[in-house]
């Protein structure tokens, strides 16, 4: 049998043993900057002064533009003493991205809510708390799908020699479906 050096064995154990591996959840690329909107009702609102971006563990960029208004984590007030208020705690960065995509519905609810979990874990929110908050938005938060389909559209042009010439052009249509 071939012999292994101790450093080779240690490297093999570190790769094989998940206790040595650090799970990657993504990175926030910007510092959160903004101001609270005076007299916002019924909940406080925070208006972003700059673009705020998160790159998820799959490399997908999630960006909230400057001027976007978010209401923080939508935590019912009776849970604030246990979880924290809407604009406190390490989950605030994840909630800014989540709020923006829940409002614009540019991506599916499933992806938006999963990204909320990734953002919380990237911000070092404890696993149990991130799982609980993810479960809450999956269960009680908004739900929607994006239905994509290819539609053939006919475009016609009148010509002097051939009369009217028509061609079919495929386009992708995205339909928002609230569930």
C-alpha positions in Angstrom: 0.0 0.0 0.0 1.2 3.5 -0.7 2.1 5.5 2.4 0.6 8.9 3.1 2.4 11.8 4.7 0.7 13.2 7.7 0.1 16.6 6.0 -1.7 14.8 3.1 -3.9 13.0 5.6 -4.7 16.2 7.5 -5.7 17.9 4.2 -7.9 14.9 3.2 -9.6 14.9 6.6 -10.2 18.7 6.4 -11.8 18.4 3.0 -13.9 15.3 3.9 -15.0 16.6 7.3 -17.7 19.3 7.1 -16.9 20.5 10.6 -13.8 22.1 9.0 -15.6 23.6 6.1 -17.1 27.1 6.3 -20.4 27.4 4.4 -20.5 30.4 2.1 -23.8 32.4 2.0 -22.8 35.4 -0.1 -21.5 38.9 0.4 -23.0 42.4 0.9 -21.1 44.6 -1.5 -22.1 48.1 -0.1 -22.6 49.8 3.2 -26.3 50.5 3.9 -26.9 54.3 3.9 -30.1 56.2 4.1 -32.6 58.2 6.2 -35.9 57.5 7.9 -38.9 58.9 6.1 -40.6 61.4 8.5 -44.2 60.7 9.4 -44.3 57.4 7.5 -47.5 55.4 8.3 -48.4 52.8 9.3 -44.8 51.5 9.7 -41.5 53.4 9.7 -39.8 53.6 6.3 -36.1 53.9 5.4 -35.1 55.5 2.2 -31.8 54.4 0.6 -29.2 57.0 -0.3 -27.1 54.7 -2.4 -27.4 51.4 -4.3 -27.2 48.4 -1.9 -26.1 45.1 -3.4 -25.9 41.5 -2.3 -24.1 38.7 -4.3 -25.7 35.4 -3.3 -23.8 32.1 -3.0 -24.7 31.2 -6.6 -23.1 34.5 -7.9 -26.5 36.2 -8.6 -26.5 39.9 -7.9 -29.4 41.4 -6.0 -29.5 45.2 -6.1 -31.7 47.7 -4.4 -31.5 51.1 -6.1 -30.9 54.5 -4.4 -34.2 56.1 -3.5 -35.9 52.8 -2.7 -38.1 52.8 0.4 -38.2 49.8 2.7 -40.0 49.0 5.9 -37.4 46.7 7.4 -38.1 43.2 8.6 -41.9 42.8 8.8 -41.9 41.4 12.3 -45.2 41.6 14.2 -44.7 44.0 17.2 -45.4 41.3 19.8 -42.3 39.4 18.6 -40.0 42.4 18.8 -38.7 41.6 22.3 -37.8 38.0 21.1 -36.6 38.6 17.5 -35.9 42.4 17.5 -37.5 45.4 15.8 -37.8 46.0 12.1 -34.6 48.1 11.8 -32.3 46.4 14.3 -30.3 43.3 14.4 -27.9 41.7 11.9 -30.8 40.8 9.6 -31.4 44.4 8.5 -29.3 44.2 5.4 -31.1 41.0 4.2 -34.4 42.6 4.9 -33.6 45.7 2.7 -32.9 43.4 -0.3 -35.9 41.2 0.5 -38.3 44.2 0.9 -37.2 45.6 -2.5 -37.8 42.3 -4.4 -41.1 41.7 -2.6 -42.3 45.1 -3.8 -40.9 44.8 -7.4 -41.5 41.1 -7.8 -38.7 40.9 -10.4 -37.8 37.5 -9.2 -39.9 34.6 -7.9 -41.2 34.6 -4.3 -39.3 31.4 -3.7 -36.0 32.9 -4.8 -36.6 36.2 -3.0 -37.4 34.4 0.3 -34.4 32.0 -0.1 -32.2 35.0 -0.7 -33.4 36.5 2.6 -32.1 33.4 4.3 -28.8 33.6 2.5 -28.5 37.3 3.4 -29.2 36.7 7.1 -26.6 33.9 7.2 -24.0 36.0 5.4 -24.6 38.7 8.1 -23.9 36.0 10.7 -27.5 35.7 12.0 -27.7 32.5 14.0 -28.9 29.5 12.0 -31.9 28.9 14.2 -33.0 32.6 13.9 -32.4 32.7 10.1 -34.4 29.5 9.7 -37.3 30.8 11.8 -37.4 34.1 10.0 -37.2 32.4 6.6 -40.0 30.0 7.6 -42.1 33.0 8.6 -41.7 34.8 5.3 -42.3 31.6 3.3 -45.4 30.8 5.4 -47.0 34.3 6.0 -45.2 36.6 3.5 -46.3 37.5 0.0 -46.4 34.8 -2.6 -46.1 35.1 -6.4 -44.7 33.3 -9.5 -43.3 34.6 -12.7 -44.7 32.8 -15.8 -42.4 33.1 -18.8 -43.5 32.1 -22.2 -42.4 32.7 -25.8 -45.0 34.4 -27.9 -44.8 34.8 -31.7 -45.7 38.3 -32.8 -46.3 39.0 -36.4 -44.7 42.2 -37.9 -45.9 43.3 -41.3 -44.3 45.9 -43.6 -45.9 47.3 -46.8 -43.5 47.2 -49.8 -44.0 48.7 -53.2 -43.1 45.5 -55.1 -44.3 42.6 -53.0 -47.3 44.2 -51.2 -47.3 43.4 -47.5 -44.6 41.1 -46.2 -45.1 39.6 -42.7 -42.6 37.9 -40.5 -43.0 36.2 -37.1 -40.8 37.4 -34.3 -40.5 35.4 -31.1 -40.6 37.5 -27.9 -40.5 36.4 -24.2 -43.4 37.6 -22.1 -43.2 37.5 -18.3 -46.5 37.4 -16.4 -46.8 38.0 -12.7 -49.1 35.5 -11.0 -50.0 36.3 -7.3 -50.7 33.1 -5.3 
